[in-house]
């Protein structure tokens, strides 16, 4: 439960709220209406900071204070919160599009774009999958696969060819599946990586740096995308060889393939 709340705090934080605001709001959603002292106690927000935090949440419409001695803060229901953020996004989108003719569009396809936070990385991956028309070449771990499953299945129904290299369990049963061999060095070096290319035109690589947040790099740069395609394909080549000639390769390189992976 603690890890889920930490993840939800990051999600709320991504909507433009401070760490304390996210903590306070989720504490109210989890434990119900409360006064400032109870919110501080349940959320870990320092006492001197909780009152200014609740004032900001009140101004932003996320809580409704009732009474005066003490004030009891009621949280905006999560469904209403989502509607509010959707409405804000659509209004900002409408404003930006209305000024599109005045904005210079970057025609360069050679740039590599950086994204941070897991939510942003997965959202971009889903967007690229949904836009694919011919082929998706993808390598992923189960956690990321489950967050991309809906988009991948929709792409498969559209007739898009899906070739996947999948690490560990559970395996998503879609398209042409290759399974990666499990050795200790694999988790150490590639334990959080997702790599994919769509239609040989756009590619994305995401990972979590130990002790830090997630990051992703995506690009339409043809050279970089070609390298990503080659990387995934060569990983498939190696694992097909291991599947067909595993005994000989383990005998040659050791039980953990240390003679192969240690360069």
C-alpha positions in Angstrom: 0.0 0.0 0.0 2.9 2.4 0.8 4.5 1.9 -2.6 1.1 2.5 -4.3 0.6 5.8 -2.4 4.2 6.9 -3.3 3.4 6.2 -6.9 0.1 8.0 -6.7 1.9 11.0 -5.1 4.1 11.1 -8.2 1.1 11.0 -10.5 -0.6 13.9 -8.7 2.7 15.8 -8.5 2.9 15.5 -12.3 -0.4 17.5 -12.6 1.5 20.5 -11.2 1.1 20.1 -7.4 3.8 20.3 -4.8 5.0 17.2 -2.9 3.1 18.4 0.2 -0.1 19.2 -1.8 0.0 15.7 -3.3 0.5 14.1 0.1 -2.2 16.0 1.8 -4.8 15.4 -1.0 -4.1 11.7 -1.1 -4.2 11.4 2.7 -7.7 12.9 2.7 -8.8 10.6 -0.2 -7.4 7.6 1.7 -8.4 8.4 5.3 -11.4 10.7 4.8 -12.1 14.3 6.0 -9.7 15.5 8.7 -8.4 18.6 10.5 -4.9 20.0 9.9 -3.3 18.1 12.8 -4.7 14.8 11.6 -3.5 15.5 8.1 0.0 16.3 9.3 0.1 13.2 11.4 -1.1 10.8 8.7 0.9 12.4 5.8 4.2 13.3 7.4 3.8 16.9 6.4 5.5 19.1 9.1 3.1 21.0 11.3 4.2 24.5 10.3 3.7 23.6 6.6 0.4 21.8 6.7 -1.8 25.0 7.1 -0.2 26.8 4.1 -0.5 23.5 2.1 -4.2 23.3 2.9 -4.7 26.9 2.0 -3.2 26.3 -1.4 -5.3 23.2 -1.9 -8.4 25.2 -1.0 -7.5 27.9 -3.5 -7.0 25.2 -6.2 -10.3 23.6 -5.5 -9.0 20.3 -4.2 -10.4 20.5 -0.7 -13.4 22.2 0.9 -12.9 23.4 4.5 -15.9 23.0 6.8 -16.3 24.6 10.2 -13.7 26.7 12.1 -12.6 25.2 15.3 -11.0 23.1 14.0 -11.5 23.2 10.2 -12.4 19.9 8.7 -11.0 19.5 5.2 -13.1 17.4 2.7 -11.3 16.2 -0.5 -12.6 16.7 -4.0 -13.7 13.2 -5.1 -11.1 11.6 -7.5 -13.6 11.5 -10.4 -14.2 15.2 -10.1 -10.4 15.8 -9.9 -9.9 13.9 -13.1 -12.8 15.9 -14.8 -11.2 19.1 -13.6 -7.8 18.3 -15.0 -9.3 17.1 -18.3 -11.2 20.3 -18.6 -8.1 22.4 -17.9 -6.1 20.4 -20.5 -8.7 20.8 -23.2 -9.0 24.6 -22.5 -5.2 25.0 -22.8 -5.1 22.8 -25.9 -7.8 25.0 -27.5 -5.9 28.1 -26.7 -2.6 26.9 -28.1 -4.2 25.6 -31.3 -5.9 29.0 -31.8 -2.5 30.6 -31.9 -0.9 27.9 -34.0 -0.4 30.1 -37.0 1.8 32.4 -35.0 4.0 29.6 -33.6 7.1 28.5 -35.5 7.0 24.7 -36.0 10.3 22.8 -35.8 10.6 20.8 -38.9 13.8 19.0 -37.8 13.5 15.3 -37.3 17.1 14.8 -36.1 16.4 15.8 -32.4 16.3 13.4 -29.5 13.6 14.4 -26.9 13.9 13.7 -23.2 11.0 12.8 -21.0 11.0 12.3 -17.2 8.5 10.5 -14.8 7.1 7.1 -15.5 3.7 8.5 -16.4 5.2 10.7 -19.2 7.4 7.9 -20.5 4.6 5.4 -20.8 2.2 7.9 -22.2 4.6 8.7 -25.0 5.2 5.0 -25.7 1.4 4.4 -25.9 1.1 7.4 -28.3 3.7 6.0 -30.6 2.2 2.6 -30.6 -1.3 4.0 -31.4 0.2 5.9 -34.4 2.0 2.8 -35.8 0.7 1.6 -39.2 2.9 -1.3 -40.2 5.2 -2.8 -37.6 6.1 -2.4 -33.9 9.4 -3.9 -32.8 9.5 -3.8 -29.0 11.5 -5.2 -26.0 10.0 -4.9 -22.5 9.6 -6.2 -19.0 6.2 -7.3 -17.6 5.5 -4.1 -15.7 5.8 -1.9 -18.8 4.1 -4.5 -21.0 1.0 -4.4 -18.9 0.8 -0.6 -19.2 1.2 -0.9 -23.0 -1.1 -3.9 -23.4 -4.2 -2.0 -24.4 -2.4 0.0 -27.1 -0.6 -3.1 -28.4 -3.7 -5.1 -28.7 -5.5 -2.3 -30.6 -2.5 -2.0 -32.9 -2.7 -5.8 -33.5 -6.4 -5.6 -34.3 -5.5 -2.8 -36.9 -3.2 -5.3 -38.6 0.0 -3.9 -37.3 2.8 -6.5 -37.1 4.1 -6.8 -33.5 7.4 -8.5 -32.8 8.3 -8.5 -29.1 11.3 -9.6 -27.0 9.8 -10.2 -23.5 11.6 -10.5 -20.2 10.3 -12.7 -17.4 6.7 -13.4 -16.5 3.9 -12.8 -17.3 4.2 -13.0 -21.1 1.8 -11.0 -23.2 0.3 -13.3 -25.8 0.3 -11.1 -28.9 2.1 -11.0 -32.2 5.4 -12.8 -32.7 6.9 -13.4 -29.3 10.6 -14.1 -28.3 11.6 -14.7 -24.7 14.8 -13.4 -23.2 17.0 -15.9 -21.3 17.2 -15.1 -17.6 20.7 -14.7 -16.2 21.7 -12.5 -13.2 23.7 -10.0 -15.3 20.5 -9.3 -17.2 18.7 -7.8 -14.2 21.7 -5.8 -13.2 22.2 -4.2 -16.6 18.8 -4.2 -18.2 16.3 -4.6 -15.4 14.1 -1.7 -16.2 14.6 -1.0 -19.9 12.0 -0.7 -22.6 13.1 -0.3 -26.2 10.9 0.0 -29.2 10.7 1.2 -32.8 7.5 1.8 -34.9 7.4 1.6 -38.7 11.2 2.0 -38.8 10.5 5.8 -38.4 10.4 6.6 -34.7 12.0 5.0 -31.7 11.9 5.2 -27.9 14.1 4.0 -25.1 13.1 4.2 -21.4 14.7 3.2 -18.2 14.9 3.9 -14.5 18.2 4.9 -13.1 18.7 3.2 -9.7 17.6 5.6 -6.9 16.2 8.1 -9.4 13.2 8.7 -11.5 12.3 7.2 -14.9 13.5 8.8 -18.1 12.9 8.2 -21.8 14.4 9.3 -25.0 12.4 9.3 -28.2 13.3 10.5 -31.7 12.4 10.4 -35.4 16.1 10.5 -36.2 16.6 7.9 -38.9 20.1 6.9 -37.8 19.2 6.5 -34.1 16.0 4.6 -35.0 18.0 2.3 -37.3 20.3 1.5 -34.4 17.4 0.8 -32.1 15.9 -1.6 -34.7 19.3 -3.4 -35.1 19.7 -3.6 -31.3 16.4 -5.3 -30.8 16.8 -7.6 -33.8 20.3 -8.7 -32.6 19.0 -9.4 -29.2 16.4 -11.7 -30.8 19.1 -13.3 -32.9 21.2 -14.1 -29.8 18.3 -15.5 -27.8 17.1 -17.7 -30.7 20.6 -19.1 -30.9 20.5 -19.7 -27.1 17.2 -21.5 -27.4 18.4 -23.8 -30.2 22.0 -24.4 -29.1 21.8 -23.6 -25.4 23.7 -26.7 -24.2 26.7 -26.0 -26.3 26.7 -22.3 -25.5 26.3 -22.8 -21.7 29.1 -25.4 -21.9 31.3 -22.9 -23.7 30.5 -19.7 -21.7 29.4 -21.0 -18.3 26.1 -21.5 -16.4 25.4 -17.8 -16.2 26.9 -17.1 -19.6 29.6 -15.1 -17.8 32.1 -15.9 -20.5 29.7 -14.2 -23.1 28.3 -11.2 -21.2 31.5 -10.2 -19.4 33.3 -8.1 -22.0 
